[in-house]
Amino acid sequence: MLTDRLNTASEEITHIEHYDYVVVNKDIDKATEILKAILVAERWRTTRLDIAKITSSENFEFLLKKA
């Protein structure tokens, strides 16, 4: 099973340019922190926000409430 996973990882690494993030599970605490940071970053991508709500100054409160 471990050999299969290592072979799969070796194949995945050859396609690294197609991934947005790299998380190495060598240290589970560090990997967890990296994953949390990725989730926060993805939540705040402009493509995920309702731009119509935040483009006018009176709706700027919308962003502050999400923070």
Buried (B, 14 or more C-beta within 10 A) or exposed (E): EEEEEEEEEEEEEEEEEEEEEEBEEEEEEEEEEBEEEEEEEEEEEEEEBEEEEBEEEEEEEBEEEEE
